[in-house]
Amino acid sequence: MSGDAFFPLFLIVGLFSPICSIVGAVVFYVWHSERVGRANRIPVLAYILVITICGVAGGYLGLSVGIAKVCGGVNADNLCGLWGFLVTGPVAFAASVLLASGIFALAIGRTRN
């Protein structure tokens, strides 16, 4: 069984992972807001800006690595770049968004007494 047989599965994971990560980022922000209280929470616009920058950087890195890995061989076909755009880019975007939002949710702010 070749790697092409798993492409539909990886494509579905790549398409749904950004949606799941954005939902996760919202859940992390709500959890952070409830944990630290109104006075100590991160402003929404700052949170969105940081999460967006992390997501774009992670997505670009995943895109670059995915294209380099798949298109780097001698047997690369003409659609090899789709792997980076449809699988590794979105998955890396999702991972970086969840990592950044999880760090913000856990590390910033004091807990309520």
Residue pairs with C-beta under 8 A, 6 or more apart in sequence:
7 83
7 87
10 87
11 86
11 87
13 87
13 91
14 86
14 87
14 88
14 89
14 90
14 91
15 86
15 90
17 90
17 91
17 93
17 94
18 90
18 93
18 94
18 97
20 94
21 55
21 93
21 94
21 95
21 97
21 98
22 97
24 97
24 98
24 101
25 51
25 97
25 98
25 101
28 98
28 101
28 102
28 104
28 105
29 42
29 44
29 47
29 101
29 104
29 105
31 105
32 41
32 42
32 104
32 105
32 108
32 109
33 41
35 105
35 109
35 111
35 112
36 108
36 109
36 110
36 111
36 112
37 109
37 112
40 109
40 110
41 109
42 104
42 108
42 109
47 101
47 104
50 100
50 104
51 97
51 100
51 101
51 104
54 96
54 97
54 99
54 100
55 93
55 96
55 97
55 100
56 93
57 96
58 92
58 93
58 95
58 96
58 97
59 89
59 90
59 92
59 93
59 96
60 89
61 92
62 84
62 88
62 89
62 90
62 91
62 92
62 93
62 95
63 84
63 85
63 88
63 89
63 92
64 84
65 84
65 88
65 92
66 83
66 84
66 85
66 87
66 88
66 89
66 92
67 80
67 81
67 83
67 84
67 85
69 83
69 88
70 76
70 80
70 81
70 83
70 84
71 80
71 81
